[in-house]
C-alpha cells in the first residue's frame, strides 16, 4: 500500500493517506501528553474504552514523570473528539494540561494500554 503524508488544513494535524483497493483512506495521527492527576486513577482503562467508542486506533501509557501519553489515529473528526474527551478525562482525574501535536508514527490496529515508559 502506498502511503502519502500531507499537512492538513489545521496546524498540528498530519494527514496520512493510503489507497486500499479503489478507496482512499484519510487518517490523522496525534501524539497527546496529559498532565495533572492522571495516574493511579484508571485513566488508561478509561482511554481504551473511549477510544473504542470513537473508533480510533493507537495506544496509551503512563510516563515516569507523572504524565500520560497517547497516540491517537483515525478519521479527523474521531481523533478530534477523542482529544476533546481527554481534555475532560475520567471522573477521578484532574487535567492540568493537554499538549497535542501531529505525529508520523503508524498506529497499531485497535487501541491498547501499554506499560510505563
N, C-alpha and C positions, 0 to 999 in steps of 0.2 A: 504494500500500500504506500503510495507516495504521500508525503506529508509536506505541507506548506505552512509557514508561520508568517503572520502579518499582524501589525499593530491594529488594534480595534479603534473604534471611534473615540473611546474614552481613554485618557491616560491611565496607566496601571493595569490595563487589561490586555492580555495577549491572546490572539485567536490561533487555534490550531485547526487546520482544515485537512481532512483526509477524504479520499474517494473510496467508497465501499460499494462495489458494483457500479451502478449509474447514479447513485445518490451521493451528494456531497454533504458531509457532516461538519458542522461548525462547533467548535468547543473552545471554551476559555479555561485557563488554569490560573488559580491564585494561591499564593502561599500566605497564610494568615498567622500572626502571632498575637496571642491574647495574654494580657497581664491583669493581675488583681488576685482575688481569692478564687483560683481556678483549679487547684489541685486538691485531692483528697475529699472531693465533694460530688464525684460522679460525672464530671464534665465530659470525659472521653466517652463514656457509655451514652450519655445524652447526645453527644455529637454524632455518634454512629446511628442512633435512632433518627435524629433529624435529617442526616444525610440521606438515609433511605427514604424518608418522607419526600424529600426534594428530588430524589433520583440523581444525585451527584456521586461521583467516584472520588477516591482519594484515601486519605488516612489522617489520624490524629494521634499525637503523642505528647507526653509531658517532657519538659526540658528541665535540666538540673538547676537552672536559675529561677525556677518557680513559674515560668510561663507555660502556656500550651501552644503547640504548633500544629497547624492543619494544612494539608494540601487538598484543595477542592477543585475538581474538574467536571465540566459538563456544559450544558447549554447556558448561555449568558444569563438568562432570567433565573434559572435554577441556582446558579452559583451566587448571583446577587442576593437571592432570597436566603441562601444558607449563610452568607456573610452577615446579613442583617440579623438572622437568628442568633448567630454567635455574639453579636453586639449586645443582645439581651441576656443570653446564657441561660443555664438552668436556674431553678428557683434558689438554690443554696449558694450560687456564685455571686461574686461582686466583681463586675468587669470594670477595670480602671482604664484600659487602653486596648484598642484593636488596630493592628497595623496589617493592611492587606496590600499585596503587590503582585504584579504579573510574574509568572514563572514558566519555565520551559520543560520542567520535568513531566514525563508521561505518567499519568495516574494509573494505578492498577485497576482491575475490574472490581467493582464494588467499593465499599468504604470500610476500612479496617482500623482497629485500635492497635497501635504499636507500643513497644516498650520505650521507657525513658531514654532520651539521648543526651 
